[in-house]
Amino acid sequence: MSKNKEIIRIPTNDALTTIDIELTYQLGGHNPWSYANEKRGIYVSVSPIKREGGFKSFTAFSGVKHCIKELKRFSSKAMATAKPDIDTVKAMVMQVCQKSQLSVDSAAFDELESALS
């Protein structure tokens, strides 16, 4: 099983940009860019991704992530059953929209709730 699992892509007011929400397993440890010691486990990440001409691009530090489950080692079962909190994900989407000066339709949150349930 992959260590990344895409949950949903939310369209934005920019036709080429979507907000991608995915679950990822990360080893944790020292992060040289933020100087923080991160937990090992499953994270939900929310990032603005631009797709153009078959290419995918993103801007560094434009997304956010949150640890939803600490693990000592990768587990396919834990990855398959991990569910992030809907209110946390909504707040993360709004934070990314504000940082990137994007907006999403309110109907996208209904799709997000059905994807997370």
N, C-alpha and C positions, 0 to 999 in steps of 0.2 A: 504494500500500500504506500502511496505517496505521503510525504511529510507535509504537503500543502493541499488544502481542500477549499476550492472557491465556493462561496455561499451564494452570492448574487452580485450582479452589476447593476448599478443605478444610473440611469441617464441623467445628464445635467443640462443646464441652459446652453452650454457649449456643445455643439453637435459632435465634436471629435473626442470629447472627454467624458469618461464614466467614473463613477466612484465604485471601486472594487472592494468587496468585503470577503475576506478569506480567513481560514484557520490555518495556522502554521505551527510546527514543532520547532522550538529553538533550544539550543544547547545551554544558553545562558552564560553566565560568567561576566568578566569585565568588558564593558562596551567602551572602546577607545574614543568614540565620538561624543558620547554624553558623560563619560567618566563615571558611569553608574555600574553597580554590580547587579546584573539582571538574573531573574529566576529561570531555572530550566523547566520547560513545560510547554503547554499549548497556549498560544496567543491568538486573539482575534485582531486582525489588522485592517485598517480602513485607509485607502490611498486613492488619490486622483490619478487616473491612467489615461494618457492620450494615445489614441489609435489612429494612424494615418498611413495610407499606402502599404498596408501589410506589416507595419512596424508598431511596436509598443514602446512608449517612453513615459518617464515620470521625473519629477523634480525631487532631489534629495531633501529629506526632512519635511516633506509636504504632507505625509501621512501620520497616523497615530496607531499605537498598538497597546493592548491590555492583556495581561496574563489571566486566563480564566481557569487554568488547572495546572498545578505544579506536579511534575513527574520526575522520577529518578532516572527513567530511561524511556525511549520511545515505545509506544504500544499502539498497534493498529486498532485494537478494540477501544481504547481511550480516545483515540482520534475520531473514530466513527460515532461515538456516543457523546462527544463534547458539544455542549450547547451554550452559546454566550447569552447573557442577559439582554433582552430586547431594549430596555431603557438605556443601558450602557452603550449599546451599538448605535442607537438613535443619537445620543449625545456626541458620540465620536464622529458620526456623519456630519452633524451640524458644525462641529469644531473644524473638520476638514473643509467644509464648504466655506466657512468664514475665513480660514487661512488662505484658501485658494481663490477666493472671490467667485464662488460658484453658487448655484442654487439648484434645488431639486424639487420636483413636484410632490405634493403631499400624498398623492396616490402611491408613490414609491415606498412610503413607509408601510402601507398596507401589504404590498408585495414582500417587503422585508419581514414583516411579522409572519406571513405564511411560509416564507423560506426558513425561518428559524424555529417554527413549531413542528 
